[in-house]
Amino acid sequence: MSNRGQNPQALQGKETHPEHVLERLTAREADVGGIPVARVIPVRGRRVIGPWCFLDHAGPVQFSESNQGFDVGPHPHTGLQTFTWMLEGEVLHRDSLGNEQVIKPGQVNLMTAGRGIVHTEESLSKSGALHATQLWIALPKEDKATAPRFDHYPKLPRWTQDKVDFTLLTGNYQDQKAPTLHFSPILGMDIQSPGDSELKLSLDTNFEHGVFVLQGELEIEGETFTENELAFLGLGREHIECKLKAGSRVLLVGGEPLESEIVIWWNFVGHSKEEVRQAVTDWQQGTSRFGKVEGYDGPPMEAPSLP
């Protein structure tokens, strides 16, 4: 997905990493590719959770005559991984490496931008529905210019415990390990509760964590969080006790804070403003850095200039 209309002054500077907090982040609404999305990070004062630096919740939306699908034209990325977790519907990914991949519910698409890549995203059905999350993972400074690549994960670790369903999307959790490529210590896990439930989730004390409500209701330490709200938990927690209402679904994300500060502008992540400015210039001038997407009918997006 593409990040539109961001103010760079809100997306750079020193990030704090508090311990044992319970901070509420409420998503703001945006439009991406013709569908509404709820965007919860980055925001001023909370740009990252570990290496996670972007979280969009797309839909759920039912396509109609006035909304005939999801379509994001050619746009570039640098210094990050795009991480798409599909909940409903199907989306076709194309990129400048020649990859074409349909992502279906229960699958992850992971695109490692590294030094630069271009991709497009289109829903396949004009009469169906779409529900997904897309997150970005900032690459560590030493891996920022890694070779771009694309990976598709149709099978992920799944289990049921205390009548709650878990899917490990990336990283490790207890004795489970996801196959998903990552460059720094990280965690992503989908949790669904068909009925009312009480959970005690083990956490890594070296990780920052956040719990995002995809649907339903979550209670932590007496605080209630509803759809499109995120409970930021900070560093240092060994576990969290929470309650989920019947039919609720949440996304647990976490990871070790990056050692260096990052700058986020449009679809680029860098470790200095100069890196991001160069990426903008290279895209605007159409250099060979990013390549082209074959098979997509439409013009590339324009990059806003960095002040």
C-alpha positions as CSV (number, residue, x, y, z in Angstrom):
1,M,0.0,0.0,0.0
2,S,1.0,3.6,-0.4
3,N,1.5,6.1,2.3
4,R,-0.2,9.4,1.3
5,G,-0.3,12.9,2.8
6,Q,2.2,12.4,5.6
7,N,3.9,15.3,7.3
8,P,7.6,14.5,7.5
9,Q,8.0,16.5,10.6
10,A,5.7,14.1,12.4
11,L,7.7,11.1,11.2
12,Q,11.3,11.8,12.2
13,G,13.1,12.7,15.4
14,K,13.9,10.9,18.7
15,E,11.6,8.1,19.6
16,T,11.0,7.2,23.3
17,H,10.8,3.6,24.4
18,P,9.0,3.6,27.8
19,E,8.5,0.5,30.0
20,H,5.3,-1.0,31.3
21,V,3.0,1.6,29.8
22,L,-0.6,1.2,28.6
23,E,-1.1,3.8,25.9
24,R,-4.2,4.1,23.6
25,L,-3.6,4.8,19.9
26,T,-6.7,5.4,17.8
27,A,-6.5,4.9,14.1
28,R,-7.3,7.8,11.7
29,E,-9.1,7.2,8.4
30,A,-7.4,7.3,5.0
31,D,-8.2,6.2,1.5
32,V,-5.9,3.8,-0.3
33,G,-6.6,2.4,-3.7
34,G,-10.3,3.3,-3.5
35,I,-11.1,1.7,-0.1
36,P,-11.2,3.1,3.4
37,V,-8.3,2.2,5.7
38,A,-7.7,2.8,9.4
39,R,-4.0,3.9,10.0
40,V,-2.7,3.6,13.5
41,I,1.0,4.1,13.1
42,P,3.0,6.1,12.4
43,V,1.8,9.1,14.4
44,R,3.5,11.9,16.2
45,G,5.1,10.5,19.3
46,R,4.7,6.8,18.3
47,R,6.2,6.1,15.0
48,V,7.4,2.6,15.7
49,I,6.7,-0.5,17.8
50,G,10.0,-2.4,17.6
51,P,10.8,-2.4,13.9
52,W,7.1,-2.1,12.9
53,C,6.7,1.4,11.5
54,F,3.3,1.3,9.7
55,L,0.0,-0.4,10.3
56,D,-3.0,-0.1,8.0
57,H,-6.3,-2.0,8.5
58,A,-8.1,-2.1,5.2
59,G,-11.8,-2.8,5.2
60,P,-13.7,-4.9,5.7
61,V,-15.4,-3.5,2.7
62,Q,-18.0,-5.0,0.3
63,F,-17.5,-3.9,-3.3
64,S,-20.4,-2.2,-5.1
65,E,-21.2,-0.1,-8.1
66,S,-19.8,2.9,-6.3
67,N,-16.7,1.0,-5.0
68,Q,-15.5,-1.5,-7.6
69,G,-12.4,-2.7,-6.0
70,F,-9.0,-2.0,-4.7
71,D,-6.3,-0.7,-7.0
72,V,-2.9,0.8,-6.0
73,G,-0.8,1.8,-9.0
74,P,3.0,1.5,-9.4
75,H,4.8,3.0,-6.4
76,P,8.3,2.5,-4.9
77,H,9.6,1.5,-1.5
78,T,13.1,1.6,0.1
79,G,14.5,0.5,3.5
80,L,11.6,-1.6,4.6
81,Q,9.5,-4.8,4.2
82,T,5.8,-4.6,3.3
83,F,3.9,-7.3,5.2
84,T,0.4,-8.1,4.1
85,W,-1.9,-10.4,6.2
86,M,-5.0,-11.3,4.3
87,L,-8.3,-11.8,6.1
88,E,-10.9,-11.8,3.3
89,G,-10.8,-11.5,-0.4
90,E,-7.9,-11.8,-2.9
91,V,-5.3,-9.3,-4.0
92,L,-2.8,-9.6,-6.9
93,H,0.7,-8.4,-6.2
94,R,3.1,-7.5,-9.1
95,D,6.5,-6.0,-8.7
96,S,9.5,-4.8,-10.7
97,L,11.4,-8.1,-10.1
98,G,8.7,-9.8,-12.3
99,N,6.8,-11.5,-9.4
100,E,3.1,-12.0,-9.7
101,Q,1.3,-13.5,-6.7
102,V,-2.3,-13.7,-5.6
103,I,-2.7,-13.5,-1.8
104,K,-5.6,-15.3,-0.2
105,P,-7.1,-15.3,3.3
106,G,-4.8,-16.8,5.9
107,Q,-1.6,-16.0,3.8
108,V,1.2,-13.5,4.1
109,N,2.9,-11.6,1.3
110,L,6.3,-10.2,2.3
111,M,8.1,-7.8,0.0
112,T,11.6,-6.7,1.0
113,A,12.3,-3.4,-0.6
114,G,15.9,-3.0,0.5
115,R,17.7,-0.6,-1.9
116,G,14.5,-0.2,-4.0
117,I,11.5,-1.9,-5.6
118,V,8.2,-1.0,-7.3
119,H,4.9,-2.9,-6.9
120,T,1.2,-2.7,-7.6
121,E,-1.8,-4.2,-5.7
122,E,-5.2,-5.0,-7.2
123,S,-8.3,-6.8,-5.9
124,L,-9.3,-9.6,-8.2
125,S,-13.1,-9.5,-7.8
126,K,-15.1,-6.4,-8.4
127,S,-18.1,-7.9,-6.6
128,G,-16.5,-9.4,-3.6
129,A,-15.1,-8.2,-0.3
130,L,-11.7,-7.2,1.0
131,H,-10.3,-7.3,4.5
132,A,-6.6,-7.1,5.2
133,T,-3.8,-5.6,7.2
134,Q,-0.6,-4.2,5.7
135,L,2.3,-3.3,7.9
136,W,5.8,-2.1,7.2
137,I,8.9,-3.3,9.0
138,A,11.9,-0.9,9.0
139,L,15.1,-2.6,8.0
140,P,18.1,-2.2,10.4
141,K,20.8,0.2,9.2
142,E,23.1,-2.6,8.2
143,D,20.4,-4.2,6.0
144,K,18.8,-1.0,4.5
145,A,20.4,-1.6,1.1
146,T,19.9,-5.3,0.8
147,A,18.8,-6.8,-2.5
148,P,15.0,-6.5,-3.1
149,R,13.0,-9.7,-3.0
150,F,9.5,-11.1,-2.6
151,D,8.3,-14.0,-0.5
152,H,4.9,-15.7,-0.2
153,Y,3.8,-17.7,2.9
154,P,0.7,-19.8,2.4
155,K,1.3,-21.9,5.4
156,L,1.9,-20.5,8.9
157,P,1.9,-22.1,12.4
158,R,-1.6,-22.3,13.8
159,W,-2.9,-23.7,17.0
160,T,-5.8,-23.5,19.4
161,Q,-5.4,-23.0,23.2
162,D,-8.2,-22.5,25.7
163,K,-10.6,-22.3,22.8
164,V,-8.7,-19.3,21.2
165,D,-7.2,-19.6,17.8
166,F,-3.6,-18.4,17.2
167,T,-1.7,-17.8,13.9
168,L,2.0,-17.0,14.2
169,L,2.8,-14.6,11.3
170,T,6.4,-13.8,12.0
171,G,9.0,-14.5,14.7
172,N,8.8,-17.0,17.6
173,Y,6.2,-17.6,20.2
174,Q,6.8,-20.2,22.9
175,D,7.7,-23.4,21.0
176,Q,6.3,-22.1,17.6
177,K,8.5,-20.5,14.9
178,A,7.2,-18.8,11.7
179,P,9.1,-19.3,8.4
180,T,8.8,-15.6,7.6
181,L,12.0,-13.7,6.6
182,H,13.0,-11.0,9.1
183,F,16.1,-9.0,9.7
184,S,15.7,-8.1,13.4
185,P,14.0,-9.7,16.4
186,I,10.3,-9.4,15.8
187,L,6.8,-10.9,16.6
188,G,3.5,-10.8,14.7
189,M,0.5,-13.0,15.8
190,D,-3.2,-13.1,14.9
191,I,-5.5,-14.1,17.8
192,Q,-9.2,-15.0,17.3
193,S,-11.7,-15.7,20.1
194,P,-14.9,-17.4,19.0
195,G,-16.3,-17.0,22.6
196,D,-15.6,-14.8,25.6
197,S,-12.1,-15.6,26.8
198,E,-9.3,-14.6,29.2
199,L,-5.7,-14.9,28.1
200,K,-2.3,-14.7,29.6
201,L,0.1,-13.9,26.8
202,S,3.9,-14.4,27.3
203,L,6.0,-11.5,26.1
204,D,9.7,-10.9,25.5
205,T,11.0,-8.3,28.0
206,N,13.4,-7.0,25.3
207,F,10.5,-6.2,23.0
208,E,8.1,-3.3,22.7
209,H,4.6,-4.7,22.1
210,G,1.2,-3.5,20.9
211,V,-2.2,-5.1,20.5
212,F,-4.4,-3.9,17.7
213,V,-8.1,-4.7,17.6
214,L,-9.2,-5.8,14.2
215,Q,-12.8,-6.6,15.4
216,G,-14.6,-6.9,18.7
217,E,-13.4,-5.8,22.0
218,L,-10.2,-6.2,24.1
219,E,-9.7,-5.5,27.8
220,I,-6.3,-4.9,29.4
221,E,-5.8,-3.8,33.0
222,G,-9.3,-2.6,33.2
223,E,-9.1,-0.5,30.0
224,T,-11.3,-1.4,27.1
225,F,-10.1,-1.2,23.5
226,T,-12.4,-1.5,20.5
227,E,-12.0,-1.8,16.7
228,N,-9.2,0.2,15.2
229,E,-7.6,1.0,18.6
230,L,-4.2,-0.2,19.6
231,A,-2.9,-0.8,23.1
232,F,0.8,0.1,23.3
233,L,2.5,-1.8,26.1
234,G,6.0,-0.5,26.0
235,L,9.1,-2.5,26.9
236,G,9.9,-4.9,29.8
237,R,6.7,-6.9,30.2
238,E,7.0,-10.6,30.8
239,H,3.3,-11.2,30.1
240,I,0.0,-9.5,29.6
241,E,-3.4,-10.6,30.9
242,C,-6.4,-9.6,28.7
243,K,-10.0,-10.4,28.0
244,L,-11.6,-10.8,24.6
245,K,-15.3,-10.6,23.8
246,A,-16.9,-13.3,21.7
247,G,-16.0,-12.8,18.0
248,S,-13.0,-10.6,18.7
249,R,-9.8,-10.7,16.7
250,V,-6.6,-8.9,17.5
251,L,-3.1,-8.5,16.1
252,L,-0.2,-8.7,18.5
253,V,3.0,-7.0,17.2
254,G,6.4,-6.5,18.9
255,G,10.1,-6.4,18.5
256,E,13.3,-5.0,19.7
257,P,13.7,-1.2,19.1
258,L,16.0,-0.3,16.3
259,E,19.4,0.9,17.3
260,S,19.2,4.0,15.0
261,E,16.5,6.5,14.3
262,I,14.6,6.3,11.1
263,V,13.0,8.9,8.7
264,I,9.7,8.0,7.0
265,W,8.5,10.0,4.0
266,W,5.8,8.8,1.6
267,N,6.7,5.2,0.8
268,F,10.4,5.4,1.8
269,V,12.2,4.5,5.0
270,G,15.7,5.7,5.6
271,H,18.2,6.2,8.4
272,S,18.8,9.9,7.4
273,K,16.9,12.6,5.6
274,E,19.6,12.5,2.9
275,E,18.8,8.9,2.1
276,V,15.1,9.6,1.8
277,R,15.7,12.7,-0.3
278,Q,17.9,10.7,-2.7
279,A,15.1,8.0,-3.0
280,V,12.6,10.7,-3.9
281,T,14.9,12.2,-6.5
282,D,15.7,8.8,-8.1
283,W,11.9,8.0,-8.4
284,Q,11.0,11.5,-9.7
285,Q,13.8,11.2,-12.3
286,G,12.9,7.7,-13.4
287,T,16.3,6.2,-12.7
288,S,17.0,2.5,-13.1
289,R,17.1,2.1,-9.3
290,F,13.5,0.9,-9.0
291,G,12.6,-0.7,-12.3
292,K,9.1,-1.1,-13.8
293,V,6.1,-3.3,-13.2
294,E,5.0,-5.2,-16.2
295,G,1.4,-6.1,-16.8
296,Y,-0.2,-3.2,-15.0
297,D,-2.3,-0.8,-17.0
298,G,-1.8,2.6,-15.4
299,P,0.7,5.4,-14.7
300,P,3.1,5.3,-11.8
301,M,2.4,7.4,-8.7
302,E,4.1,10.7,-8.2
303,A,6.4,11.2,-5.1
304,P,5.9,14.4,-3.1
305,S,9.0,16.4,-2.7
306,L,10.8,16.3,0.7
307,P,11.1,19.8,2.1
